Amino acid sequence: MNLLHVNDRAGAYPASYYAATATPLSPFAPLKGQTRADVCVVGGGYTGLSAALHLARVGFDVVLLEAHRVGFGASGRNGGQVGSGQRLEQDDLERLAGKTRARALWDMGEEAKALVRRLIDDHAMPLRFHPGVAHACYSAAEVAHSAAMAEKLARDYDYPLVDPLPPGLIGSQAFKGGDIDRGAGHIHPLNFALGLAQAAAAAGARLHERSEVHAISAGSVTGAKPVVRTAQGQVTCDHVVLAGNGYLGGLNRQVAARVMPINNFILATEPLGAAARGLLAENIAVADTKFVVNYWRLSDDNRLLFGGGESYGYRFPDLVKTVRKPMLAVYPQLKDTRIDFAWGGTLAITMNRLPCFARPQPNIWSASGYSGHGVALATLAGKLMAQAIGGQSGGFDLMASLPQPRFPGGVAFRWPLLVAAMSWYALRDRLGA
């Protein structure tokens, strides 16, 4: 099943709060006919747009192909959280990769956050970075673990910005405590994607929307140039950057075996006015400790944007019903509140929740599978691929050196096995295990 089309209207953003409040960007023309480029980027989300921007800045001739609109996928639909580090906590990274590489990965996460903020400022994008991401814990054991991790970050990683969660910051009785990371933050995700697109185009990248890639031929002869084909055109190039994430489909089976698309959903309430500060006393974002994570924040016009709920089919479920239940578990006082927007999107996860960086062939580069931690890391991934194509591959090679197991069952059977596993963890969430 092609996730590019099963839940969405061709060439149109979903009816989300983000699309309704985005700064308009005129469409880019579809690719027609044959063209030549140094690099062809497949996918117009954070990864692809950042790659195109950073390549064009240093003189590469870049063509970017997006099946729908730039920022159409997870980059324009996510919770907007710009988190610290990697998706795994540092103690887990130390066990997986050793302390030296764990420190390098932490520093890379810090670079990713700084890159997002710098790009917003450098290109005068129409959005603000709001500091503060809280982690809300349901049990005393989770609170103790949270405190230990904050102490570790301050001691071993020179990061003293995680503090205990102040009483009353989250207006919910569901939590025992937690922490707040003052170095993380949240943004309007679609406006950031559109800002990246404008910056890439201004730097000289050629962007084409409504240009779904159907095939990539890397050539069977040494030295043959890759050819990227759409319904109406093709690009012959020296390098291909695969940046489709959860929408990559069958374009590369090596990546698909390690990167799994899953769906997630968000609601936006009606504007809450002064009552919004009863939910969040500061303009921060929050994520809880459930395996199927709930996450929320306030919009600039004081709506609650709440994401969560689980669904294990390709097609989106009843979005309001799916997300309203966990929202009311956190904020029962919203039971009579109107829901103005409900939308879903497809992201991608990996087995170990670390991004999958790969070179399926010498002139094909790929980064995907950010596992819900992609606003900053995907933006950095595009820059790292651009640097690697330019001959500076240290950052890319570090990420690619991390173990990245295949999903059990291969491409054909990974989905039903994931459904079984996710259903088990969702049951544990509901039982409080």
N, C-alpha and C positions, 0 to 999 in steps of 0.2 A: 504494500500500500504506500502511495506517495504522500508523505506528510506535508509536502508543499501545497497540496490542494485539498486534502480531505476535510479540513476544518475551516478553511478560509476562502474568501472571494479573490479571484485572480487580480493581482496588481493593486490590492486595496489593504490599507491597514485595518486591523480589527477595531471594532467600536469600543475602544478603551478610553479611560480617562486620559491617558498619555496622548493618544491620537487627537482627542478633543481639545487638548491644551497645547499641542505642539506648535512651534513657530513654523509656518508653512515653508516648504521647499519645493520648487518647481520640479516636475518629473525629469529624469534623464532619459534620453531617447534610447529605444532598443537597439541592439547591435544588428546591423544589416550588412550583408556581404562579407568579404574577406578582409582581414587586416593583420598587421604584424606588430608585435610588441616585445620588449625585453621580458616582461613578466605579465602573466594573466592571472588575476585573482578571481577565484570562484567563491562568491558570497559577499554580501554587503552589510554584514554586521560589524561589531567592534573589531574582530580579528582582521577581517578583510579590509575594512576602511583604514585601520591603523597601518596595516602593511602597505596599502596603496599610498597613504600620506607619507610615510617614512621612506619609501622607495622613490617616490616622485621628488621629494625634497633634495635627494642627492643625485638626481639626474637620470634615473631609470625611466624608460618609456613604459607606462603601466596601463593596462586595460582591466577594469573590474566589471564582472558580470554578476548581476543580481536577478534572481528569478522573478521577484515581485517589486518591492520598493526597498530602498536602503533603510536599514533598521526594522525591516518587516518582521523578523523572527524574534528570538529571545532578547536580542539587544534592544528592541523597542517595547518589550512587554514585561520586563522583569521587575523585581521589587526595588531596584534602584540602590541597593546597599553596596557600598564600596568598602569591602572588608579588609582586615589586616592579614598578612601572611598567606598561607596556602589553605586549602579546604581542610586538611588534616591539622590537628594541634601539634605543637612542636615536640612533645614527648613521643607521639606516634611517628613523626618524621625522623626523630633521632633513632628510633628502633629500626625504621625502614631503611634509612639512608646514611646513618652515622652522624655524629655531631657536627663534623666539618661541613658536610653537604646540607645538613638541616639549617645551619647558620646561613649558608649561601642562599638557600631557598627562602628563609625569612627576609633576608636583605632584598631579594628579588621581589617579594611581596610588598615591601616598603617602597621600592622603586616604582612598582605598578601604581600604588596609590598616588605617589607624587606625580607620576606621568599624567594621570587623569586630571589632577588639579592644574597642572601646568598647561595642558592642552586647552582646558576651559578658559584659562586666563589669557594664554597667548593668542587665541583665536576669538576672543570676546564672544564666547558661545552664550546663547540666551538661557542660562541656567545657573544655579548656585550650588556650591558644595556645602551641605549642612553637616557639621561635625557631630559625632556621637552615634555609636551603635551599641545597644544593650543586649546582653544575653540573659534571658529569663529562665530561672531554674525551678523545677517543680518539687525537688526534694532537698533535704538537708545535705545528703551525700553529694548531690550535684553542686550545691553552693560551696561545699568544702573543696571540691575539685576545681571549681572556678577560681577560688582564692589561691589555691596552690599554683594554678597555671599563671595567674597574674604575677605572683611572686617569682616564678621561674622566668617569665618574660623580662621582668625588671632586672633580675640578677644575671641571667645568662645571655640576654639578647639586647640589653641596654634600651629597654622599652618600658618606661614607667607610666604609661598612659592608660593603664587598665585599673579602674578603681571599683570598690564594692558598690553595688547598686544602691543609690540613696533611697530611703523609705519615701513612698509616695510618688516616685517618679513615674511608675506605671500604675495606673488606676485600676488594678485588678487584684482580686483576692486569690487568684489561681497559683501564685508563685511564692516560694519561700525566700527568694533573694536572687542574687546573680551578680553580674558585673557590668560595667559600661566602659567601652573602649573610646576614649576621647580622640584618638588618632584616626579612627575610621569615620565613615559618614554616609550620606545618601544624596542622590541627585535625581533629576528628571531623566530617565534613561533614554527615551526616544529623542529628546532634544540634544542629548550628548551624541547619539548616533548621527543625527542630522548635521550637527556641528562638525563632526569628523568628515562627513561626506563633503560639506562645503569646503573644508580645509584641504581635503585631498584633491578636489577639482581645481581649487585655486593654485595648488602646487603643480598642476599639469597632468594629473591622472585623468584618464578617460573613463567615465562611469557610464554604464548602460544598465537600465532597469528593464523589467519585462523581458529578460534574456536568460531563460533557464538553460543551464548546461545539461545536455543529454549524453555526451560522450567526451572522453579525453583519450586521445591516442598519443602515447609516448614514443611510438616508433620502435621497431624491432632492430633497426640498424644503428650501430654505434655512431653517435653524433647526430642522429635524427632529431628534429625539433618537435616538441609536443604540439599537438593541434587540439584546440578546445572548440567543441561544436555546440551551437544552439540551433533552434529551428530555422532561424533566418540568416545565420552567419557563422563565421569561424575565425579563431585567432591562432595564428602560428607564433610561437614564442620560444624563448630560451628556458624559462622557468614557469612552473605553475604553483600557485599558492592555494591550497584547499582550505577554505574558511567557511564551510557550510554548517559545521557543528551538528546539531540534531537533525538538520535538513540535508545532510550530505547524501543520504540515500545510497544507491549502489555505485556511486562514482569510483569508490576505491574499497575493495573488500578487506584489505589489510587494516585500514583504519576502522571500518565498520565492525570488525570482529572485536575491537577494543573499546568502542564508543557506542553507547546505547541511548537512543532518543527516548525521553519520557515527557509527559505533559504536566503542567502546573497551572494554577488558576488564581485569579485575584478579583476581589470586589472593591468598589469604591462607593462609600456611602454618600448620602446627601451632605451638603455643607453643614457642619455641626456648630459653627459659631463659637461662642465662649465655652460651650460644653466640651469642646475638643481637649481643652487643658485638663479636664477630668480624666481623660484617657491617657494622655502623655503630658506631663507637666513641662517638658521641654520638647523642642523640635528635633527629636532623635528618631532613629529606627530601632526596631527590636526584632530579635529572632529567639525562639524558645529552644528547648533541648530535646524535643521529640525527634525520633528518627525521620518521620515524615514532618518536616519542619513547618511551623507556622511563623510568619513574619509580617510585620506591619509598621506603618509610619503614618504621619499626617501629611497631607498635600499642602501646597501653598495657600489653598483656599479652605483649609481646615476640614477636609474630608478625611475619614479613616480609609487608608488603602491597606487591605488585609489579604494576605495570600496564604494558601494552604489547601488542605483537603487532598484526598487521594483518589485516583481513578486509573484503572489498568487496562483500558482499551485504547485503540488508536483514536477513536472519535471522542470529542469532548462530551462530558455528561451535562446534566442540568447544573450550570455553573453556580447559580445563586444557592441552590439547595446544598451543593457540595461544599462550598466555602462558608456559608452562613453558620453551619453547625459548629465548626471549630472557632469561628469568630465569637459566637455567643458563649462558648465555653470559657473564653477569656474575658469577654465584656458582655455579660447578660443584660446590662443596662441598655444595650442597643437593640433589644428585641422588637421595638416598634419603629426602628429607624429605616427610612427608605434606602433602597439600593439603587443607585443611578447608573452604575456601570458594572459589567461583569465580563471578563475576558480570560482566555486561556492561551497558552503558548507551549512550544516544544523546545526544551533544552536538551542537554546531553550529559550523561554521567559515565564514569569509568568504574572498573571494579574496585580500585583503591582510592577513588575520589580525587586523584591527582590528574592534572591535564595530560592529555596524550599528545606529545610532540613526536613527529615521525618524518622520515624521508622514505616513502614507499619506493621511490626510484631516485637516482642521483639528482635529477632536476625537478622533482616534485616534493614540495614541502607542505606539511600539514600540522595544524594545532587545533585541538578541540577537546570536548569532554570536561568542561570547567566545573561541573557538578554543583551548580548553584553559587559559585564563587567567581563569576566571570566578568563582572563589570571592569574591575581593574586588571585581572590576569589576562583576559582576552585582548584588552588594549595593549598590554605589554607584549603579548604573544605576537601580535602583528609587527611590532617594532623589532622583536628578536628575529623573526623570519626575514625582515628587511635587512637587518644587519648581517645575517648569515649569508644571504644572497650576495651581499656586498663584500663578503670575505671575512667578516668578523663573527664567527659562529659560537663563541664561548658560552653565551647565555642560552642559545638554542640547544647546544650540546649538553649542557647541564640538565635541562629539562628532559631531553630525549634519553638521558642515561638512567632515568628512574625506571624501575620495573613497571611494566604495564601489561598485566595479564589479559588474555582473551576472556570474553564472557563464556561460561559453559554453554555448550550446545551449538556454538558457532553462530553465524549470521542467521541461519534458518530457524534455530530453536531457542535463541537467547531470550526472546520476548516472553514466551510462556514460563520459562524458568525464573525470569525476573519478576513476573507477576506473582508467582508462588512465594518468592522471597519477600517482596514488598508487602504482600498481604500478611505474612507472618509478623513483620516488624510493625505494621500498622495495628495488628491485634495487640502486640505488646504495648504500644503507645496507649491504646484504649484501656488496657488493664493496669496501666501504671507500672509495668515491669521494668 
